[in-house]
Amino acid sequence: MAPEQRDVRTLDVRTIDGEPFGRIMSALDDLDEGETLKLINSFEPVPLYEALQSKGFTHETERVDDDEWHVHISPA
């Protein structure tokens, strides 16, 4: 679950045609101090986790349904 003290921006990449990596990174760059990005995806984005860690972000992942995952991403 996302930290309660942070504001949350949501990015649903299920609606993006093609590779969403660039949009995710852009959304992270646009976060204001104290904000968390809630990423909604149709699968667990395991390959993203290493990129997040290397850029100084932490994440918490929650499987909401068979084809819906929420990843709460915050600056470390």
N, C-alpha and C positions, 0 to 999 in steps of 0.2 A: 504494500500500500504506500502511496506517495506521502511524503512528510506533510503534516497538517499545516505547518507554518508557511508553506510555499504556495505561490500562485501557480496555476497549471495552464499550460497551452497544450492544445490537442492537435496532433497530426495523424490523420487516418490515411495510411499509405495504400490501403486496399483499393482506393479510387485512382491511384496513379498508374498511368500506362508506362510500362518499361521499368527500368531499375530505379528504385526510390532512394538509393544511398545519398545522392547529391542533395535531394530535398531534405533529407533527415539532417545532414551536416549543416545545411544552410539554416534550418530551423534552430539547431543548437547554437549556431553563431549569433542568432538574433535574440536569444534568451536574455532577459533583463536579470539583474542581480536578484536572487531570491526566487526565481521561477524554475519550474520543472516542466519538462516536455513529456506529455503522455502520448506515446506512439501506439497506434492501433494497427495490427497486422493480422493477416490470415494464417500465419505460421510463426513459430518462435524464431526470431531472427538471430540465431546463434552466431553467425559470422560477424554481426555488428558489434558484439560484445568486446572483442579485442580492440576494435577501432575506438570504441567509447573509452575504454581504459587508457589507451595510448594518448587520448586527447584530454584526459583528466576528468572523466565523468564516471559516475556510478549508476547502476541500474537495478531495478527490482522488477521481476517479470511475473505476470499473473495470467494463467490460462482461464479465459472467461467462458469459452465454448470450444467445441471441436475445431472450429475454424476462426477463432478470434482470440488474439493474445494482446495484452496491454503491457507495455514496457514503460515504466516511470524512470526518466533519465534526469539526473541532477548533477551539477558540478560537484566534484569530490571535495 
